[in-house]
Amino acid sequence: MKLYEALAQEIEDMVARQVLRPGERLPSVRQQHARRGASPGTVFQAYYLLEARGVIESRPRSGYYVAPARAPAAAPGVQGGLQPDPEPTRPDGAPRSVDVSGLVFGVLEAARARQVAPFGSAFPSPELFPLPKLARAVAASMRRLDPWSSVADLGAGNGELRRQIALRYQLDGAPVAAAEIVVTNGALEALNLCLQAVARPGDTVLVESPSFYAALQALERLQLKAVEVATDPREGMELGALAAALQRHRPAACWLMTSFQNPLGSLMPAEKKQALVVLLAAHGVPLIEDDVYGELYFGARRPALAKRYDAPGGQGLVLHCSSFSKCLAPGFRVGWAAPGRYAQAVERLKLSTSLAAAMPSQLALADYLGQGGYDRHLRQLRSALKTQQARMLAALAEHFPAGTRVTHPEGGYFLWVVLPDGADTLALHAAALEHGIGIAPGPMFSAKREFRNCLRLNYGHPWTPAHEAAIATLGSLLRC
Amino acid sequence: MKLYEALAQEIEDMVARQVLRPGERLPSVRQQHARRGASPGTVFQAYYLLEARGVIESRPRSGYYVAPARAPAAAPGVQGGLQPDPEPTRPDGAPRSVDVSGLVFGVLEAARARQVAPFGSAFPSPELFPLPKLARAVAASMRRLDPWSSVADLGAGNGELRRQIALRYQLDGAPVAAAEIVVTNGALEALNLCLQAVARPGDTVLVESPSFYAALQALERLQLKAVEVATDPREGMELGALAAALQRHRPAACWLMTSFQNPLGSLMPAEKKQALVVLLAAHGVPLIEDDVYGELYFGARRPALAKRYDAPGGQGLVLHCSSFSKCLAPGFRVGWAAPGRYAQAVERLKLSTSLAAAMPSQLALADYLGQGGYDRHLRQLRSALKTQQARMLAALAEHFPAGTRVTHPEGGYFLWVVLPDGADTLALHAAALEHGIGIAPGPMFSAKREFRNCLRLNYGHPWTPAHEAAIATLGSLLRC
């Protein structure tokens, strides 16, 4: 029996003997370490195991408590909206091959084929981006072009852009050397390359439930198996469930969106991210951290990166990926990876799959970032998205059927809507298209095509009366 | 016995009975068709089979002849240089997993780590490209930008650029609909996506011998097996050997560089390209036609595309790939595929691996092509490359050891040098780097790491006295 299993058994016995009583707070990790001499990793693992067994439960920003003898369902959160938050998901946890691409492409192509109210879109409105300023940056940087940069910047990308990205990591408390950064054709390529660096065909990868469909498509293309793990709509993947899945499946990697997950909008609290990194490191499992929405926070400061708890001096197991596509320059296709110990592997994969990211885009973004003004743009963008979210939440509360649950994310531009049982969002999708309205039906976000009564709505577009009317139309379609 | 096998047997019997004598010309495909009623495909296949068996031989631009009883080695060609052309390659034809990336990256990174005479480079000099004019096109197209294009152009790419590319296909006699074209991050991504569209892990793919190392790397990454097929340094892959390999290995695809192959510089004649398409269609095997050097011809007109013999009305089995990286705008990373019947599959792979090519690059190239002037630039570029080739050939004749064979390609910017037996170009590579000289050693171009006495030299840079001296240094390194 391993140390953490022994500790878990000891605590479970204490609970059984009522030495520890339901609702009682467990000693903190720090206390276990200081008094008992147990390493933090051992304590975390013991607590995750107990959480997975239902013996204890975690309370955000508070600690671990003995679970009630028979816990009543937690009251759904009502954070600023009129409809309650959805419950955590409960996937069956079986590994399965993925075959979701046909559905996803069908939905995406239907949405592109006609003018629709773009609630099904994956992007915010391009009108929210500083395109004239970017155009000037493109022109200025091309005039100063060193002809040899097209050769010198092959592979990892332009040096000045990588330096600018490294500066932002430093400000975010996650120092990353410019040399670790690999510039890619958007975050999607970064994520694909990271996945190839850590997993081989047939391997298992843990993902959230529901999960971003492009992650499922990547797993499908690389012949990897997905295990969907229970995910809380507010705080992201449940670590107890994750610990159990790590034991059971010995996965090659975890692919998580730690801040403003697509489609849930969940935000993993900082201490949970830290525990996540500790837990994965204890199992030697790499974390692919998809953080493309991290800059779109509505709170006082940028959410922590899980990467922060890995570097420097960590094991280098966190492969952090992001891009400028969601927050600055959508068509430029500039993303990056900070792949920790896998940096050389990812750079080589980049070289052999597409050689380099486009130079005009890289040079223009390096120029734009060097001028300053990016943070001012981000503040305006966040403010616009927050307002648009409030408008859409209000419209949903007015027009959607009773019993609907909706997430209230603290950033990003997606709402996840859980309709009463029996609702069919694939049918709703088809019917809505007839009215020129796009939605993203729930089954796009599951290897099992679950979540048939769920949908993702994009509030990334300036709110108009037509949008209000479109929500009303969706509501009436749901009632007939 | 199939029709073509029966026809082959019949001819072989006639040769055995001396009805057809050594050196005698066989009836042409047209004659066999007109008189005998055999379909051209049947005749081609019969002749390839006989060629593979050594019963007959093809003579370029002439036809098929009964092989001599015991043929003397053909006199090596001496086309405008002082050194003879190399012999055709004779790989063993066994399928094998590829593991060439370590060597390739080592060589590429060594070359990037210091200032070297860039004979090992994969690119022509960036000074040969119209960068100021491209910079103006970038600036102008960004000023006219439609913000929504970043969404509308996802997947297959910008409509105007695809239209401009389609216009050039039409001029080249290979009409391709703009809707078939998928814009990619350079030709390398196009080739990778096409390969994924037609092959699954474990499948076999036929390639030239020697072959482009990035093709070998792509096979390695996708866990495909490579079969290297005998290739003539002047006229490309030998169709007799190809026919035998098709029978033996039932490959998922063929990946060929039909014009100015890298590294040989071989140019498959038009009628051979046609025969290639007919042969592959008879076996239902897709052809990935890597044509990135096709515009860099020194002759009177652009070499035919194999794609020409497939579209329209063909089976759609030719996936033609090219880019602007070698002939116009290296750092822009704009390539494309015209994937025939696989167009939708390739577009979907593009969407799910990297979403889209960079918009500033696409818009600028659409603008540049629309202005005219591309063909004038190409004429200047071809003229420069032709002059540089002559200078390098002369230097090699002066400084390289007796017994050296060198290709004399009619386009592109690579020479393939075959040194006398016993030469070791991996050792030469290391020694040359000490002198600041890069070369591409032969084993980079083979899954078996053959061609240890061969090297590829890049003449894509304006010739200087330093280059002359570097060739002399290589020659003296070879003699010590």
Contacts between the chains, C-beta under 8 A, distances in Angstrom:
chain1	res1	chain2	res2	distance
A	101	B	348	6.8
A	101	B	352	6.7
A	105	B	348	5.4
A	105	B	351	7.2
A	108	B	351	7.4
A	112	B	152	7.6
A	112	B	154	7.5
A	121	B	151	7.2
A	123	B	150	7.6
A	123	B	151	5.9
A	126	B	147	3.9
A	126	B	148	5.8
A	126	B	150	5.5
A	126	B	151	6.6
A	127	B	147	5.8
A	129	B	147	7.4
A	131	B	145	6.2
A	131	B	147	5.7
A	134	B	142	7.5
A	135	B	139	7.5
A	135	B	142	3.7
A	135	B	143	5.8
A	135	B	145	6.4
A	138	B	138	5.7
A	138	B	139	6.7
A	138	B	142	5.0
A	138	B	360	5.4
A	139	B	135	7.6
A	139	B	138	6.7
A	139	B	139	3.5
A	139	B	142	6.6
A	142	B	134	7.5
A	142	B	135	3.7
A	142	B	138	4.9
A	142	B	139	6.6
A	143	B	135	5.8
A	143	B	139	8.0
A	145	B	131	6.1
A	145	B	135	6.3
A	147	B	126	3.8
A	147	B	127	5.8
A	147	B	129	7.4
A	147	B	131	5.7
A	148	B	126	5.8
A	149	B	331	6.5
A	150	B	123	7.6
A	150	B	126	5.4
A	150	B	330	4.2
A	150	B	331	3.1
A	151	B	121	7.2
A	151	B	123	5.9
A	151	B	126	6.6
A	151	B	330	7.5
A	152	B	112	7.6
A	153	B	331	7.1
A	154	B	112	7.5
A	184	B	354	7.8
A	185	B	185	5.0
A	185	B	333	7.7
A	185	B	354	4.2
A	185	B	355	7.7
A	185	B	357	7.6
A	185	B	358	7.2
A	186	B	354	5.9
A	186	B	355	5.5
A	186	B	356	7.9
A	188	B	352	7.7
A	188	B	353	6.9
A	188	B	354	5.6
A	188	B	355	5.3
A	189	B	353	6.5
A	189	B	354	4.2
A	192	B	353	5.6
A	192	B	354	7.5
A	196	B	221	7.1
A	201	B	201	5.7
A	201	B	223	6.7
A	214	B	352	6.2
A	217	B	352	4.3
A	218	B	352	6.9
A	218	B	353	7.9
A	221	B	196	7.2
A	221	B	349	7.3
A	221	B	352	6.6
A	221	B	353	7.4
A	223	B	201	6.7
A	330	B	150	4.2
A	330	B	151	7.5
A	331	B	149	6.5
A	331	B	150	3.1
A	331	B	153	7.1
A	331	B	356	7.2
A	331	B	358	7.1
A	331	B	359	3.2
A	331	B	360	7.5
A	332	B	358	5.8
A	332	B	359	6.5
A	332	B	360	6.4
A	333	B	185	7.7
A	333	B	354	7.1
A	333	B	355	7.0
A	333	B	356	6.2
A	333	B	357	6.8
A	333	B	358	4.3
A	333	B	359	7.3
A	334	B	358	7.5
A	348	B	101	6.8
A	348	B	105	5.4
A	349	B	221	7.3
A	351	B	105	7.2
A	351	B	108	7.3
A	352	B	101	6.7
A	352	B	188	7.7
A	352	B	214	6.2
A	352	B	217	4.3
A	352	B	218	6.9
A	352	B	221	6.5
A	353	B	188	6.9
A	353	B	189	6.5
A	353	B	192	5.6
A	353	B	218	7.8
A	353	B	221	7.4
A	354	B	184	7.8
A	354	B	185	4.2
A	354	B	186	5.9
A	354	B	188	5.7
A	354	B	189	4.2
A	354	B	192	7.5
A	354	B	333	7.1
A	354	B	354	7.1
A	355	B	185	7.7
A	355	B	186	5.5
A	355	B	188	5.2
A	355	B	333	7.0
A	356	B	186	7.9
A	356	B	331	7.2
A	356	B	333	6.1
A	357	B	185	7.6
A	357	B	333	6.7
A	357	B	358	7.3
A	358	B	185	7.2
A	358	B	331	7.2
A	358	B	332	5.8
A	358	B	333	4.3
A	358	B	334	7.5
A	358	B	357	7.3
A	358	B	358	3.6
A	358	B	360	7.1
A	358	B	361	4.5
A	359	B	331	3.1
A	359	B	332	6.5
A	359	B	333	7.2
A	359	B	361	7.9
A	360	B	138	5.4
A	360	B	331	7.5
A	360	B	332	6.4
A	360	B	358	7.1
A	360	B	360	4.6
A	360	B	361	5.5
A	360	B	364	6.7
A	361	B	358	4.5
A	361	B	359	7.9
A	361	B	360	5.5
A	361	B	361	6.9
A	364	B	360	6.7
